[in-house]
Every structure is written in structure tokens, then in C-alpha cells.
Amino acid sequence: MTSKRSLLLAMGAGLVASSFAQTTNLAAKPKGPAVWLDLDQAELDAAYDQSVYAPNIQLIQSQYASNSELTRRRLGNPQNFSYGPTPVEKLDVFLSKKLNAPINIFIHGGAWRAGKAKDFAYNADLFVKAGAHCVIPDFINVLESNGDLMPMAEQVQRSIAWVYKNAKSFNGDPNQIYLSSHSSGAHLAGVALTTDWQRLYGLPMNIIKGGLLCSGMYDLKPVRLSARSAYVKFTNAMEEALSSQRHLDLLSSPLIVAHGSLETPEFKRQSRDFAKAVKDAGKPVEFVIGQGYNHFEMPQTLANPYGVLGELVLQQMGLS
């Protein structure tokens, strides 16, 4: 009879073999003309396709959902508020018992086309137990917006503005709002962090006091050249407006920029280049590489106060 240990070892070996086979097959193909830096079209497409580098994607995402259910059992169901007029414009708030508590807003990923707030509740334990409220907004996806990323970015901005304006109604401190984020959510968070809050919303420019950007995209030019253009209708205006690396003059928050060591080449480069650009702009940034983690494993470290991201974000919020 096969033991549980041998079964797990076999599963792990299968995942490694699958990953090796996918990357080996990619390398075995004749290299075409360079499309972006030294990457041909197949390499660029793979560099923005997480399944090529993270074969355990479905396993990890199922853990997101199951761990979120466990969090709701421990903390209770979150309060749910509307921040805008459409049905999707709602946010979950997991409340700390602390009065006038700091707030962390988590912007989830999903390649711009998937993901629900309820499946990212697993992060709430970290914040609530440390004395902070955890807010997780829902927002439209790019398939629902007919390929346009602008409605997503605008809804994320409005959710943050709503939290700032309404923080006191749930015993939150509007002067202690922080962002954390992952993947396409980190792209959207990067846009929020480089938003002209005064011009667009009549709010102070520094409403966000710190940001954690994990495994994101900060310049859309190479993304536009990749297979993601099959479902995102990129335009010059969209590329310019939503490339946060091009708007660092508006950045007023200290940042943590992170990625896993097992991520795709482009997700590593995007984070590395963005962190360097922030540093070169004379603004505070900490660049972190999670050793041994792939794209989907990295955000799980946010749920652990001793994890790569959990420890850093608590330090950023002054809660460690």
C-alpha cells in the first residue's frame, strides 16, 4: 500500500518534472527574432504565462480558497460595504478589536481576468491579530470590461478613496492606510500608488502610507507585446496611464517590492527594474527576493508573521 509520504514525494517529483519538461521544451524550440530584449515571441509569451513556471498553480490556488474559509471560521464573516454603484464594487472588512486601528488594503491578482476577494481572506489573520483592519476589495475583471484595464484601475482607486473617507465609521485610522498586493493586483496597486489623488479625487497625495508590491508589472510595454494582448485591448493611452514606473514623480509612499526566486524571467525583471527606478528617483524602497518560492507561493508568506512578506509588512506598518 502506498504510504502518504511516498504519495506526496511522487506528487512533488511530478510537479518538478512537469516544470522541467515545460521549460526544456521551450528551450528546445528554434529561437526566433527578438521581440523584447533578448526574448523571442514564444519566450516572451511564456514569461507572462505563470503556468509555464509554476505547474502547481491549481494546487496553490485551491489552498487560497480553503485557507480563506478557515480564516472566516476563526474571525467570523467580514463586514461588507459598497464603495461604488455597480454590483461588483464591494469590499470585505475584517475588523481588529483595536480602536482607531491602522488599515491594510489587499489588492488581489488573477492575470486581470480572475480572482474574488473571498478567496484572499487568508491574509486577514495576520493583520487582525496584529491590531489592524484588513480590507479586500472586489473589482471588475478585464473580460467583463471588454479588454479595458482602465475600469479595474479606477475601481481600485475608488475603493481606496472610500476607505479613506469612511475609515472612522469602522474604527479605522484614515491616516494609517497601507496597501499590499500580488501579481496583477500589484500592477493595480502600483497605479494607485502613483495616482494624482488631489487632482482626481480631491484627497491628500499621501493617503497611502506604505505599499507592498509582490510579483507585479510596472511597465506595460512588454506585456502588450505578449500573448496577454489576446484578451487585453492595449492602447497607447492605456499603456502610458497604467505604467506606474513612468509616473514615479507622483509616488509619495515607501515601498517594499518583492518577487520569488522561481518566478518567470519577466516578473523578476519587472520587479528588479521598478525597484531600481524608485531608488534612482530618490524614494524609499526595499527590494526583496523570496528564495525558493514561485509566483503563487509568495503571497502565502504574507499570512505568516514570520514569513518573507508578513514580517516585512508588519514592520512597515509599525506592528512588529
C-alpha positions in Angstrom: 0.0 0.0 0.0 1.4 3.3 -1.0 2.2 5.5 2.1 1.0 9.1 2.3 4.7 10.2 2.4 5.6 8.3 -0.8 2.5 9.7 -2.5 3.5 13.3 -1.6 7.0 12.7 -2.8 5.7 11.3 -6.0 3.4 14.3 -6.5 6.3 16.7 -5.8 8.5 14.8 -8.3 5.7 15.1 -10.8 5.5 18.8 -10.4 9.2 19.3 -10.8 9.3 17.0 -13.8 6.3 18.9 -15.3 8.1 22.3 -14.8 11.3 20.9 -16.2 9.6 19.5 -19.2 7.8 22.8 -20.0 10.9 24.9 -19.7 13.0 22.3 -21.6 10.5 22.2 -24.4 10.6 26.0 -24.6 14.4 26.0 -24.7 14.4 23.2 -27.4 12.4 25.3 -29.9 14.4 27.1 -32.5 14.9 30.7 -31.3 13.0 33.3 -33.4 13.7 37.0 -33.8 13.9 39.0 -30.6 10.6 40.8 -29.7 11.6 42.2 -26.3 15.2 42.4 -25.1 16.6 39.0 -25.9 13.3 37.2 -25.8 11.6 35.8 -28.9 7.8 35.7 -29.1 7.5 32.2 -27.6 9.8 33.1 -24.7 8.0 36.4 -24.1 4.6 34.7 -24.1 5.9 32.1 -21.6 7.4 34.9 -19.4 3.9 36.3 -18.9 2.3 32.9 -18.5 2.6 31.7 -14.9 1.6 28.1 -15.7 4.9 27.6 -17.6 7.0 28.3 -14.5 4.5 27.3 -11.7 3.0 23.9 -12.5 1.4 23.8 -9.1 -0.9 26.8 -9.8 -4.2 24.9 -9.3 -3.0 23.3 -6.1 -1.9 26.6 -4.5 -5.0 28.5 -5.6 -7.2 25.8 -4.0 -5.2 26.5 -0.8 -6.0 30.2 -1.1 -9.7 29.3 -1.0 -9.6 26.6 1.7 -7.3 28.8 3.9 -9.7 31.7 3.4 -12.6 29.6 4.6 -10.6 28.7 7.7 -9.9 32.3 8.4 -13.6 33.2 8.2 -14.3 30.4 10.7 -11.7 31.9 13.1 -12.5 35.6 12.6 -16.1 35.4 11.5 -17.5 36.8 8.3 -16.2 40.2 7.3 -18.4 43.3 7.1 -19.2 44.1 3.5 -19.6 47.6 2.1 -20.3 49.1 -1.3 -17.8 51.6 -2.5 -19.4 52.3 -5.8 -22.7 51.9 -7.8 -22.1 48.6 -9.6 -22.7 45.2 -8.0 -19.0 44.2 -8.1 -17.9 47.4 -6.3 -17.9 45.9 -2.8 -15.2 45.3 -0.2 -14.7 42.9 2.7 -13.5 44.4 6.0 -12.1 42.1 8.7 -12.1 44.2 11.9 -9.5 44.3 14.6 -10.7 44.9 18.2 -8.3 47.8 18.4 -10.0 51.3 18.1 -8.6 53.7 15.6 -6.7 50.8 14.1 -4.4 51.1 11.0 -5.8 49.6 7.8 -4.2 47.3 5.2 -5.9 47.1 1.9 -5.0 43.9 -0.1 -5.4 44.1 -3.9 -5.6 40.6 -5.3 -4.2 39.2 -8.6 -5.6 36.9 -11.2 -4.0 37.9 -14.5 -6.5 40.8 -14.6 -9.2 38.2 -15.5 -9.9 36.2 -12.4 -10.0 36.3 -8.6 -12.5 37.2 -5.9 -12.0 38.9 -2.5 -13.4 35.9 -0.7 -10.5 33.7 -1.8 -7.9 36.0 -0.3 -9.3 36.3 3.2 -6.4 34.1 4.4 -4.3 37.2 4.7 -6.7 38.8 7.3 -5.4 36.8 10.3 -2.0 38.4 10.1 -3.4 42.0 10.3 -6.3 41.4 12.7 -4.2 39.7 15.2 -1.5 42.4 15.0 -4.1 45.1 15.6 -5.0 46.3 12.1 -8.1 46.1 10.0 -7.8 44.1 6.7 -9.8 45.3 3.7 -10.1 43.3 0.5 -12.0 44.9 -2.4 -13.6 43.2 -5.3 -13.5 44.9 -8.7 -14.3 44.2 -12.4 -12.1 42.0 -14.4 -10.8 42.7 -17.9 -13.0 40.1 -19.6 -16.1 41.9 -18.2 -14.7 45.3 -19.3 -14.2 44.1 -22.9 -10.4 44.2 -22.6 -10.1 47.6 -21.0 -7.9 47.8 -17.9 -8.9 51.3 -17.0 -12.2 50.4 -15.2 -10.2 48.0 -13.0 -7.7 50.6 -12.1 -10.4 53.2 -11.4 -12.4 50.9 -9.2 -9.3 50.1 -7.1 -8.7 53.8 -6.8 -12.3 54.4 -5.7 -12.1 51.6 -3.2 -9.1 53.2 -1.6 -10.7 56.6 -1.6 -13.8 55.1 0.0 -11.7 53.6 2.8 -10.0 56.9 3.5 -13.3 58.8 3.6 -15.1 56.1 5.7 -12.4 54.7 7.9 -13.7 56.2 11.1 -17.1 54.5 10.6 -15.5 51.2 11.3 -13.0 52.4 13.9 -10.2 52.8 11.4 -7.5 55.4 11.2 -7.6 57.2 7.8 -4.1 58.4 8.4 -2.7 54.9 8.6 -3.7 53.3 5.3 -1.3 50.8 3.7 -1.6 48.7 0.5 -0.4 45.1 0.0 -0.8 43.3 -3.3 0.2 40.5 -5.6 0.6 39.9 -9.4 -1.9 41.8 -11.5 -3.1 43.2 -8.2 0.4 44.6 -7.6 0.2 46.2 -11.1 -3.1 47.9 -10.0 -1.6 48.8 -6.6 1.3 50.4 -8.4 -1.1 52.5 -10.4 -2.9 53.5 -7.1 0.4 54.5 -5.5 1.3 56.8 -8.4 -2.2 58.3 -8.6 -2.7 62.1 -8.5 -5.2 61.9 -5.6 -5.5 65.6 -5.3 -6.4 66.2 -8.9 -8.7 63.2 -9.5 -10.3 62.8 -6.1 -9.7 66.0 -4.1 -7.7 64.0 -1.5 -4.3 64.4 0.1 -1.5 63.0 -2.1 -0.2 60.9 0.8 -3.3 59.0 1.7 -1.4 55.7 1.3 1.4 55.5 3.9 3.2 52.4 2.5 2.9 49.8 -0.1 3.9 46.1 -0.6 4.1 45.2 -4.2 4.7 41.5 -4.8 5.4 40.0 -8.3 3.8 42.8 -10.2 4.1 44.5 -13.6 5.1 48.2 -13.6 5.7 48.9 -17.3 3.1 47.5 -19.8 5.2 47.8 -23.0 6.5 44.2 -22.9 3.1 42.9 -21.6 1.5 44.5 -24.6 3.8 42.6 -26.8 3.0 39.3 -25.2 0.1 36.8 -25.6 -1.8 38.8 -23.0 -2.8 41.2 -25.8 -5.2 38.4 -26.9 -7.5 39.4 -24.0 -6.3 42.9 -23.1 -7.1 45.6 -25.7 -4.0 47.7 -25.1 -3.8 51.2 -26.4 -1.0 53.8 -26.3 -3.1 55.8 -23.7 -3.7 52.7 -21.5 0.0 51.7 -21.6 1.1 55.1 -20.6 -1.5 55.8 -17.9 -1.1 52.4 -16.3 2.6 52.0 -16.3 3.5 53.1 -12.8 7.2 53.2 -13.5 6.6 56.2 -15.7 4.9 58.2 -13.0 7.2 58.0 -10.1 7.0 61.7 -9.6 3.6 61.1 -8.0 4.9 58.4 -5.6 4.8 59.5 -2.0 4.8 56.2 -0.1 7.7 54.0 0.9 7.6 50.7 -0.9 8.5 47.0 -0.5 9.0 45.4 -3.9 9.3 41.6 -3.9 9.3 38.5 -6.1 10.0 34.8 -5.7 13.3 33.3 -6.9 11.3 30.8 -9.0 9.3 33.4 -10.9 9.3 33.9 -14.7 12.2 36.0 -16.1 10.0 38.9 -16.9 8.3 39.1 -13.5 11.7 39.1 -11.9 13.0 41.8 -14.2 9.8 43.9 -13.8 10.3 44.0 -10.0 14.0 44.5 -10.2 13.8 47.4 -12.7 10.9 49.0 -10.9 12.8 48.9 -7.5 15.9 50.4 -9.2 13.8 53.2 -10.8 12.2 54.0 -7.4 15.6 54.1 -5.8 17.1 56.2 -8.6 14.2 58.6 -8.1 15.4 59.2 -4.6 12.4 57.5 -3.0 12.4 54.8 -0.2 12.2 51.2 -1.4 13.2 47.8 -0.1 13.8 45.1 -2.7 13.3 41.5 -1.5 13.6 38.1 -3.2 11.8 35.2 -1.6 14.2 32.3 -2.1 12.6 29.0 -3.2 9.1 30.5 -3.9 7.3 30.6 -7.1 4.7 33.2 -8.2 1.8 31.6 -6.4 3.7 30.6 -3.3 5.0 34.1 -2.5 1.7 35.7 -1.3 1.1 32.8 1.1 4.1 34.2 3.1 2.1 37.3 3.7 -0.2 35.3 6.0 2.6 34.4 8.3 4.1 37.0 10.8 7.5 35.2 10.3 7.1 34.8 6.5 9.0 36.7 3.9 6.2 39.2 3.3 4.3 39.0 6.6 7.3 40.1 8.6 8.1 42.9 6.2 4.6 44.4 6.1 4.2 44.3 9.8 7.5 46.2 10.1 6.3 48.7 7.5 3.1 49.3 9.5 4.9 49.6 12.8 3.2 46.5 14.2 6.1 44.1 14.5 
